[in-house]
Amino acid sequence: MLEKLRRKLGSANRNFLVLVFRRGYSSLFNSLPMQYTSLYMKALGLNEITIGYLRSLGDAASALTSPLLGFIADLKSLKKALMAVMLIEVLAPLFYIFSWDWRLLIPAVICGVLTMSLTNVVEVVYIANLLRRTSRATGFGITNTVSTISSLIAPMIAAVIVESFGGITVQGIKPLFIVQLLGLVALAPIVVVFLQDISGGGELKLREEFKGMIEMLRNRKWLQRWILLEALGGYVWGITMPYIMIYAVKYKGATPIILGLMGSALNLASVVAGVPIGRLADKIGRIKVLVAIRPVFYASILMLLLAPNPWYLVVAWTLRGLFFSSTSVWQTVAMELVPEEERGRWSGIKGLISGLIRIPSAPIGGYLWTYFGPEAPFIVALLIDAFIRLPLIYMTPETLKKKEYFALYSSV
């Protein structure tokens, strides 16, 4: 099994194994409070609109930071860029622990959003540069599957901790951040010691690099379209993610145990489907897989809204996990749109532009919730994805059998 895996990955080496390990342990500890951050904010006195504005601050910080980290990854050091992400990752639970007032949540939310977005700038570039094109989707599938396996039990552990310390209250949720912080600090040195850098030693000139990013987009309409896709995706997730667990608890009667089962069901479904989905994408094409799996996402949203009792939420999150198993395919397409030496810049520029566009998404979700009903953000998200994003995905040319998509379509 291991030998087959080694042959399949081809160029994967110790770096790949270290990154898989890092993805695994960070997913485990970051998953603990994931379902409770918005509930924690509610317990500190925030309403849905204020939660949305806090999230938008994080999106703004992420958009402005992504290009700089992309430059560092391409020109200076992928390892140093990853170390910066890991530092921010540790600061997030630290700020949550000491947030006795909602105003102190501002740096916590910013660091949390930065961690999620900047990880995609650095880790994804690192992994893409280590894997051959013909096994890249499979490699991403393996990486995401390992991370999901490691976080499989996290939701139930979190549920037990929350129940033990007082339920869905500030006192009941805060221990999750303490465990998260201790775990991240304890295991991070392994990555620092064993990960080898693979970047060059180019000179970092910000003005020239920004000009280069704009030039990279100028004659590549497929890149512009992909940025639009990701920006719209920011609205699909941005107007719903801060409010999902609030909706599940307040309107569907979810308890910490139900929330834990939801998370475990999502992770288990993602684990089971992750590698097969990656292999299918390497065989029949990335775009076909992304289009085919989309209705599963829509079904999960409808089941969330129509659930007659909390147990249906577990089924909804099982479907959501099957959909999330295609994340590796999405990451693969994004990296194959540009050559290897441009992947950091590309991640940075798409993070900047799509991030700036989606800054208002979370507050919009809060206003939809407050003035049109708690179901409104989820319905709007479904409509955006089904009637705008899905056609754009379908229009994206296949990258599987093209040596590099940018080379064949440079005249577009």
Kinemage of the C-alpha trace (Angstrom):
@kinemage 1
@onewidth
@group {chain A} dominant
@subgroup {mainchain}
@vectorlist {calphas} color= white
{ca met a 1} P 0.000 0.000 0.000
{ca leu a 2} L 2.765 2.443 0.967
{ca glu a 3} L 4.811 1.502 -2.105
{ca lys a 4} L 1.802 2.038 -4.364
{ca leu a 5} L 1.213 5.397 -2.735
{ca arg a 6} L 4.871 6.365 -3.249
{ca arg a 7} L 4.701 5.461 -6.940
{ca lys a 8} L 1.458 7.362 -7.376
{ca leu a 9} L 2.788 10.531 -5.837
{ca gly a 10} L 6.027 10.358 -7.808
{ca ser a 11} L 7.883 13.506 -6.804
{ca ala a 12} L 6.520 13.544 -3.245
{ca asn a 13} L 9.344 13.352 -0.692
{ca arg a 14} L 9.973 14.122 2.943
{ca asn a 15} L 8.585 17.609 2.431
{ca phe a 16} L 5.278 16.155 1.311
{ca leu a 17} L 5.123 13.870 4.346
{ca val a 18} L 5.930 16.761 6.693
{ca leu a 19} L 3.198 18.877 5.094
{ca val a 20} L 0.716 16.007 5.386
{ca phe a 21} L 1.660 15.697 9.071
{ca arg a 22} L 1.230 19.427 9.582
{ca arg a 23} L -2.130 19.449 7.817
{ca gly a 24} L -3.200 16.544 10.002
{ca tyr a 25} L -2.327 17.940 13.421
{ca ser a 26} L -3.446 21.489 12.613
{ca ser a 27} L -6.797 20.158 11.397
{ca leu a 28} L -7.243 18.185 14.592
{ca phe a 29} L -6.751 21.130 16.931
{ca asn a 30} L -8.286 23.801 14.700
{ca ser a 31} L -11.416 21.675 14.342
{ca leu a 32} L -12.121 21.682 18.064
{ca pro a 33} L -13.628 25.195 18.307
{ca met a 34} L -14.672 25.472 14.656
{ca gln a 35} L -18.385 24.888 15.256
{ca tyr a 36} L -18.475 27.138 18.304
{ca thr a 37} L -16.776 30.410 17.337
{ca ser a 38} L -19.991 32.161 16.293
{ca leu a 39} L -21.793 30.735 19.321
{ca tyr a 40} L -18.945 32.077 21.488
{ca met a 41} L -19.430 35.519 19.959
{ca lys a 42} L -23.171 35.321 20.625
{ca ala a 43} L -22.448 34.380 24.237
{ca leu a 44} L -20.279 37.506 24.547
{ca gly a 45} L -23.189 39.668 23.425
{ca leu a 46} L -22.822 40.063 19.657
{ca asn a 47} L -25.743 39.932 17.255
{ca glu a 48} L -25.654 38.501 13.733
{ca ile a 49} L -24.899 41.823 12.044
{ca thr a 50} L -21.977 42.562 14.379
{ca ile a 51} L -20.617 39.059 13.844
{ca gly a 52} L -20.745 39.757 10.112
{ca tyr a 53} L -18.790 42.997 10.470
{ca leu a 54} L -16.112 41.271 12.545
{ca arg a 55} L -15.784 38.599 9.886
{ca ser a 56} L -15.457 41.283 7.197
{ca leu a 57} L -12.484 42.778 9.086
{ca gly a 58} L -10.833 39.371 8.862
{ca asp a 59} L -11.582 39.151 5.145
{ca ala a 60} L -10.054 42.591 4.583
{ca ala a 61} L -6.886 41.671 6.472
{ca ser a 62} L -6.677 38.421 4.530
{ca ala a 63} L -7.067 40.149 1.166
{ca leu a 64} L -4.315 42.668 1.925
{ca thr a 65} L -1.918 40.060 3.339
{ca ser a 66} L -2.277 37.375 0.655
{ca pro a 67} L -0.198 39.127 -2.061
{ca leu a 68} L 2.740 39.794 0.266
{ca leu a 69} L 2.781 36.185 1.408
{ca gly a 70} L 2.553 35.062 -2.217
{ca phe a 71} L 5.583 37.182 -3.114
{ca ile a 72} L 7.559 35.707 -0.224
{ca ala a 73} L 6.553 32.186 -1.248
{ca asp a 74} L 7.677 32.683 -4.867
{ca leu a 75} L 10.781 34.824 -4.389
{ca lys a 76} L 12.186 34.309 -0.932
{ca ser a 77} L 11.101 31.255 1.007
{ca leu a 78} L 8.035 29.012 1.097
{ca lys a 79} L 9.127 27.804 4.520
{ca lys a 80} L 9.336 31.322 5.958
{ca ala a 81} L 5.911 32.093 4.540
{ca leu a 82} L 4.529 28.966 6.225
{ca met a 83} L 6.180 29.892 9.528
{ca ala a 84} L 4.406 33.259 9.382
{ca val a 85} L 1.077 31.467 8.871
{ca met a 86} L 1.793 29.146 11.813
{ca leu a 87} L 2.510 32.106 14.087
{ca ile a 88} L -0.826 33.710 13.166
{ca glu a 89} L -2.477 30.318 13.667
{ca val a 90} L -1.236 30.219 17.277
{ca leu a 91} L -2.306 33.799 17.979
{ca ala a 92} L -5.948 33.108 17.051
{ca pro a 93} L -6.833 30.831 20.025
{ca leu a 94} L -4.677 32.977 22.329
{ca phe a 95} L -6.803 36.030 21.556
{ca tyr a 96} L -10.026 34.029 21.916
{ca ile a 97} L -8.937 32.823 25.363
{ca phe a 98} L -8.419 36.372 26.623
{ca ser a 99} L -11.546 37.829 24.998
{ca trp a 100} L -13.597 38.653 28.083
{ca asp a 101} L -15.326 41.406 26.069
{ca trp a 102} L -16.600 41.290 22.488
{ca arg a 103} L -14.220 44.108 21.428
{ca leu a 104} L -11.279 41.847 22.158
{ca leu a 105} L -12.651 39.403 19.604
{ca ile a 106} L -11.464 41.662 16.777
{ca pro a 107} L -7.831 40.386 16.695
{ca ala a 108} L -9.051 36.834 17.361
{ca val a 109} L -11.373 36.843 14.361
{ca ile a 110} L -8.765 38.511 12.144
{ca cys a 111} L -6.140 35.893 13.029
{ca gly a 112} L -8.645 33.065 12.555
{ca val a 113} L -9.652 34.221 9.082
{ca leu a 114} L -6.024 34.879 8.166
{ca thr a 115} L -5.093 31.338 9.187
{ca met a 116} L -7.730 29.764 6.928
{ca ser a 117} L -7.002 31.925 3.901
{ca leu a 118} L -3.201 32.161 4.112
{ca thr a 119} L -2.872 28.415 4.588
{ca asn a 120} L -4.379 28.084 1.118
{ca val a 121} L -1.807 30.524 -0.248
{ca val a 122} L 1.243 28.720 1.139
{ca glu a 123} L 0.440 25.060 1.822
{ca val a 124} L -1.371 24.563 -1.463
{ca val a 125} L 1.520 26.079 -3.447
{ca tyr a 126} L 4.030 23.951 -1.505
{ca ile a 127} L 2.103 20.738 -2.216
{ca ala a 128} L 1.375 21.592 -5.856
{ca asn a 129} L 5.082 22.167 -6.519
{ca leu a 130} L 5.940 18.764 -5.070
{ca leu a 131} L 3.519 16.678 -7.151
{ca arg a 132} L 3.376 15.738 -10.829
{ca arg a 133} L 0.419 17.017 -12.834
{ca thr a 134} L -0.935 13.502 -13.458
{ca ser a 135} L -1.080 12.725 -9.730
{ca arg a 136} L -1.731 16.199 -8.345
{ca ala a 137} L -5.461 15.822 -7.670
{ca thr a 138} L -4.799 12.442 -6.027
{ca gly a 139} L -2.046 14.002 -3.909
{ca phe a 140} L -4.306 16.800 -2.758
{ca gly a 141} L -6.987 14.207 -2.081
{ca ile a 142} L -4.598 12.210 0.109
{ca thr a 143} L -3.514 15.346 1.971
{ca asn a 144} L -7.073 16.456 2.620
{ca thr a 145} L -8.122 12.933 3.585
{ca val a 146} L -5.337 12.637 6.173
{ca ser a 147} L -6.279 16.006 7.640
{ca thr a 148} L -9.920 14.987 7.769
{ca ile a 149} L -9.127 11.658 9.436
{ca ser a 150} L -7.120 13.459 12.098
{ca ser a 151} L -10.044 15.778 12.804
{ca leu a 152} L -12.669 13.040 12.638
{ca ile a 153} L -13.050 12.764 16.418
{ca ala a 154} L -12.527 16.475 17.126
{ca pro a 155} L -16.227 17.452 17.005
{ca met a 156} L -17.213 14.808 19.555
{ca ile a 157} L -14.261 15.711 21.799
{ca ala a 158} L -15.381 19.331 21.560
{ca ala a 159} L -18.959 18.347 22.425
{ca val a 160} L -17.828 16.482 25.550
{ca ile a 161} L -15.636 19.409 26.639
{ca val a 162} L -18.428 21.954 26.118
{ca glu a 163} L -20.965 19.814 27.973
{ca ser a 164} L -18.496 19.248 30.831
{ca phe a 165} L -17.762 22.943 31.322
{ca gly a 166} L -21.288 24.303 31.247
{ca gly a 167} L -22.785 23.957 27.755
{ca ile a 168} L -22.992 26.594 25.035
{ca thr a 169} L -21.737 29.465 27.202
{ca val a 170} L -18.510 31.475 27.402
{ca gln a 171} L -17.244 29.193 30.187
{ca gly a 172} L -18.239 26.067 28.303
{ca ile a 173} L -16.608 27.007 24.991
{ca lys a 174} L -13.394 28.722 26.170
{ca pro a 175} L -11.600 25.427 27.106
{ca leu a 176} L -11.701 24.470 23.411
{ca phe a 177} L -9.392 27.378 22.586
{ca ile a 178} L -7.037 26.415 25.423
{ca val a 179} L -6.677 22.855 24.094
{ca gln a 180} L -6.255 24.211 20.555
{ca leu a 181} L -3.445 26.541 21.637
{ca leu a 182} L -1.570 23.855 23.579
{ca gly a 183} L -1.776 21.386 20.697
{ca leu a 184} L -0.561 23.827 18.037
{ca val a 185} L 2.358 25.021 20.178
{ca ala a 186} L 3.450 21.480 21.084
{ca leu a 187} L 3.583 20.090 17.545
{ca ala a 188} L 4.688 23.079 15.458
{ca pro a 189} L 8.455 22.561 16.177
{ca ile a 190} L 8.364 19.298 14.205
{ca val a 191} L 7.524 21.243 11.042
{ca val a 192} L 10.130 23.906 11.794
{ca val a 193} L 12.872 21.296 12.161
{ca phe a 194} L 12.067 18.820 9.394
{ca leu a 195} L 10.531 20.884 6.565
{ca gln a 196} L 13.006 21.819 3.841
{ca asp a 197} L 12.670 24.998 1.801
{ca ile a 198} L 12.200 24.650 -1.974
{ca ser a 199} L 12.072 28.321 -2.957
{ca gly a 200} L 14.624 30.410 -4.748
{ca gly a 201} L 16.455 33.436 -3.422
{ca gly a 202} L 14.981 36.176 -5.548
{ca glu a 203} L 14.906 39.814 -4.522
{ca leu a 204} L 11.594 41.080 -3.170
{ca lys a 205} L 10.548 44.393 -4.770
{ca leu a 206} L 6.942 45.091 -3.914
{ca arg a 207} L 6.180 47.706 -6.573
{ca glu a 208} L 7.578 45.570 -9.384
{ca glu a 209} L 5.817 42.486 -8.039
{ca phe a 210} L 2.422 44.207 -7.950
{ca lys a 211} L 2.957 45.374 -11.518
{ca gly a 212} L 3.868 41.829 -12.460
{ca met a 213} L 0.688 40.473 -10.872
{ca ile a 214} L -1.483 42.871 -12.824
{ca glu a 215} L 0.396 42.017 -16.025
{ca met a 216} L -0.126 38.308 -15.309
{ca leu a 217} L -3.893 38.882 -15.393
{ca arg a 218} L -3.988 41.314 -18.294
{ca asn a 219} L -4.159 38.844 -21.193
{ca arg a 220} L -5.370 35.783 -19.340
{ca lys a 221} L -9.133 35.919 -19.264
{ca trp a 222} L -9.388 32.451 -17.765
{ca leu a 223} L -7.554 33.751 -14.677
{ca gln a 224} L -9.922 36.711 -14.432
{ca arg a 225} L -12.875 34.328 -14.639
{ca trp a 226} L -11.425 32.099 -11.928
{ca ile a 227} L -11.003 35.090 -9.608
{ca leu a 228} L -14.678 35.932 -10.208
{ca leu a 229} L -15.555 32.339 -9.332
{ca glu a 230} L -13.642 32.540 -6.055
{ca ala a 231} L -15.075 35.971 -5.235
{ca leu a 232} L -18.604 34.648 -5.717
{ca gly a 233} L -17.635 31.644 -3.615
{ca gly a 234} L -16.724 34.112 -0.907
{ca tyr a 235} L -20.369 35.188 -0.887
{ca val a 236} L -21.689 31.623 -0.884
{ca trp a 237} L -19.645 30.868 2.235
{ca gly a 238} L -19.377 34.370 3.694
{ca ile a 239} L -23.111 34.998 4.035
{ca thr a 240} L -23.734 31.595 5.634
{ca met a 241} L -20.719 30.249 7.557
{ca pro a 242} L -20.876 32.642 10.554
{ca tyr a 243} L -24.526 31.762 11.106
{ca ile a 244} L -24.872 28.032 10.426
{ca met a 245} L -24.358 26.828 13.978
{ca ile a 246} L -26.446 29.659 15.406
{ca tyr a 247} L -29.268 28.537 13.092
{ca ala a 248} L -28.782 24.872 14.019
{ca val a 249} L -28.941 25.605 17.764
{ca lys a 250} L -31.616 28.304 17.797
{ca tyr a 251} L -34.044 27.063 15.150
{ca lys a 252} L -33.375 23.311 14.876
{ca gly a 253} L -32.678 22.506 18.536
{ca ala a 254} L -29.151 21.198 18.071
{ca thr a 255} L -27.300 20.301 21.279
{ca pro a 256} L -23.492 20.057 21.649
{ca ile a 257} L -23.803 16.316 20.980
{ca ile a 258} L -25.753 16.936 17.755
{ca leu a 259} L -23.162 19.528 16.711
{ca gly a 260} L -20.445 16.987 17.406
{ca leu a 261} L -22.184 14.304 15.373
{ca met a 262} L -22.639 16.797 12.520
{ca gly a 263} L -18.919 17.523 12.452
{ca ser a 264} L -17.973 13.859 12.688
{ca ala a 265} L -20.410 12.916 9.902
{ca leu a 266} L -18.986 15.653 7.665
{ca asn a 267} L -15.417 14.527 8.290
{ca leu a 268} L -16.188 10.831 7.852
{ca ala a 269} L -17.960 11.399 4.541
{ca ser a 270} L -15.075 13.557 3.352
{ca val a 271} L -12.554 10.873 4.359
{ca val a 272} L -14.430 8.107 2.551
{ca ala a 273} L -14.857 10.103 -0.647
{ca gly a 274} L -11.648 12.198 -0.676
{ca val a 275} L -9.147 9.926 -2.433
{ca pro a 276} L -11.692 8.331 -4.834
{ca ile a 277} L -12.813 11.804 -5.901
{ca gly a 278} L -9.197 12.829 -6.485
{ca arg a 279} L -8.519 9.687 -8.529
{ca leu a 280} L -11.675 10.231 -10.558
{ca ala a 281} L -10.563 13.785 -11.324
{ca asp a 282} L -7.161 12.489 -12.454
{ca lys a 283} L -8.932 10.010 -14.736
{ca ile a 284} L -11.931 11.772 -16.305
{ca gly a 285} L -11.155 15.435 -15.657
{ca arg a 286} L -11.341 18.048 -12.933
{ca ile a 287} L -14.238 20.111 -14.291
{ca lys a 288} L -16.540 17.121 -14.823
{ca val a 289} L -16.110 16.135 -11.184
{ca leu a 290} L -16.688 19.665 -9.882
{ca val a 291} L -19.903 19.989 -11.893
{ca ala a 292} L -21.211 16.521 -11.057
{ca ile a 293} L -20.849 16.872 -7.296
{ca arg a 294} L -22.483 20.309 -7.004
{ca pro a 295} L -26.092 19.055 -6.498
{ca val a 296} L -24.936 17.259 -3.337
{ca phe a 297} L -24.122 20.654 -1.830
{ca tyr a 298} L -27.539 22.020 -2.745
{ca ala a 299} L -29.229 18.995 -1.192
{ca ser a 300} L -27.342 19.583 2.071
{ca ile a 301} L -28.566 23.189 2.263
{ca leu a 302} L -32.189 22.189 1.620
{ca met a 303} L -32.013 19.449 4.242
{ca leu a 304} L -30.619 21.939 6.773
{ca leu a 305} L -33.532 24.294 6.156
{ca leu a 306} L -36.248 21.630 6.021
{ca ala a 307} L -35.015 19.371 8.834
{ca pro a 308} L -38.026 18.414 11.017
{ca asn a 309} L -35.734 17.489 13.938
{ca pro a 310} L -32.034 17.886 14.838
{ca trp a 311} L -31.047 14.397 13.648
{ca tyr a 312} L -31.667 15.396 10.047
{ca leu a 313} L -28.814 17.874 10.462
{ca val a 314} L -26.423 14.929 10.776
{ca val a 315} L -27.616 13.645 7.390
{ca ala a 316} L -27.284 17.138 5.912
{ca trp a 317} L -23.707 17.345 7.120
{ca thr a 318} L -22.947 13.902 5.706
{ca leu a 319} L -23.940 15.242 2.280
{ca arg a 320} L -21.893 18.361 2.943
{ca gly a 321} L -18.875 16.166 3.694
{ca leu a 322} L -19.278 14.341 0.377
{ca phe a 323} L -19.257 17.708 -1.345
{ca phe a 324} L -16.219 18.916 0.606
{ca ser a 325} L -14.299 15.874 -0.636
{ca ser a 326} L -14.002 17.728 -3.962
{ca thr a 327} L -11.915 20.499 -2.346
{ca ser a 328} L -8.762 18.771 -3.559
{ca val a 329} L -10.029 18.950 -7.141
{ca trp a 330} L -10.744 22.677 -6.808
{ca gln a 331} L -7.242 23.276 -5.435
{ca thr a 332} L -5.744 21.278 -8.293
{ca val a 333} L -7.471 23.294 -11.003
{ca ala a 334} L -6.480 26.571 -9.373
{ca met a 335} L -2.800 25.599 -9.288
{ca glu a 336} L -2.765 24.219 -12.846
{ca leu a 337} L -3.936 27.511 -14.323
{ca val a 338} L -0.429 29.011 -14.031
{ca pro a 339} L 3.162 27.731 -14.248
{ca glu a 340} L 4.977 26.588 -11.125
{ca glu a 341} L 7.079 29.746 -10.755
{ca glu a 342} L 3.926 31.924 -10.690
{ca arg a 343} L 1.833 29.947 -8.223
{ca gly a 344} L 2.664 32.057 -5.194
{ca arg a 345} L 1.935 35.315 -7.028
{ca trp a 346} L -1.206 33.816 -8.520
{ca ser a 347} L -2.444 32.724 -5.083
{ca gly a 348} L -1.667 36.190 -3.785
{ca ile a 349} L -3.418 38.162 -6.524
{ca lys a 350} L -6.546 36.012 -6.515
{ca gly a 351} L -6.582 36.247 -2.727
{ca leu a 352} L -6.286 40.028 -2.916
{ca ile a 353} L -8.949 40.676 -5.564
{ca ser a 354} L -11.475 38.025 -4.549
{ca gly a 355} L -10.892 38.900 -0.899
{ca leu a 356} L -11.572 42.587 -1.432
{ca ile a 357} L -14.727 41.788 -3.404
{ca arg a 358} L -16.120 39.514 -0.697
{ca ile a 359} L -15.455 41.810 2.292
{ca pro a 360} L -19.158 42.804 2.569
{ca ser a 361} L -20.368 39.188 2.384
{ca ala a 362} L -20.616 38.401 6.106
{ca pro a 363} L -22.423 41.646 7.038
{ca ile a 364} L -24.795 41.057 4.106
{ca gly a 365} L -25.531 37.643 5.600
{ca gly a 366} L -26.247 39.310 8.928
{ca tyr a 367} L -28.649 41.785 7.352
{ca leu a 368} L -30.383 39.025 5.382
{ca trp a 369} L -30.796 37.071 8.625
{ca thr a 370} L -32.105 40.080 10.568
{ca tyr a 371} L -34.467 41.651 8.023
{ca phe a 372} L -35.542 38.764 5.765
{ca gly a 373} L -35.423 35.808 8.129
{ca pro a 374} L -32.766 33.312 9.281
{ca glu a 375} L -33.288 31.141 6.187
{ca ala a 376} L -32.511 33.996 3.788
{ca pro a 377} L -28.669 33.753 3.793
{ca phe a 378} L -28.799 30.045 2.930
{ca ile a 379} L -31.335 30.478 0.132
{ca val a 380} L -29.361 33.342 -1.417
{ca ala a 381} L -26.141 31.297 -1.207
{ca leu a 382} L -27.781 28.375 -2.996
{ca leu a 383} L -29.100 30.638 -5.774
{ca ile a 384} L -25.678 32.290 -6.308
{ca asp a 385} L -23.933 28.949 -6.583
{ca ala a 386} L -26.521 27.169 -8.740
{ca phe a 387} L -27.263 29.936 -11.224
{ca ile a 388} L -23.984 31.859 -11.438
{ca arg a 389} L -21.030 29.799 -10.183
{ca leu a 390} L -22.074 26.430 -11.626
{ca pro a 391} L -22.288 27.777 -15.221
{ca leu a 392} L -18.887 29.472 -14.784
{ca ile a 393} L -17.351 26.219 -13.554
{ca tyr a 394} L -18.860 24.393 -16.532
{ca met a 395} L -17.311 26.981 -18.883
{ca thr a 396} L -13.804 26.456 -17.445
{ca pro a 397} L -11.692 24.396 -19.901
{ca glu a 398} L -10.274 21.132 -18.611
{ca thr a 399} L -6.680 21.266 -17.292
{ca leu a 400} L -6.009 17.537 -16.851
{ca lys a 401} L -4.463 16.800 -20.250
{ca lys a 402} L -2.934 20.196 -20.908
{ca lys a 403} L 0.689 20.559 -19.933
{ca glu a 404} L -0.091 24.021 -18.665
{ca tyr a 405} L -3.390 25.715 -19.410
{ca phe a 406} L -1.806 29.170 -19.557
{ca ala a 407} L 0.562 28.152 -22.353
{ca leu a 408} L -2.191 26.900 -24.642
{ca tyr a 409} L -4.483 29.875 -24.096
{ca ser a 410} L -2.018 32.754 -23.848
{ca ser a 411} L -3.640 34.398 -26.849
{ca val a 412} L -7.119 34.524 -25.281
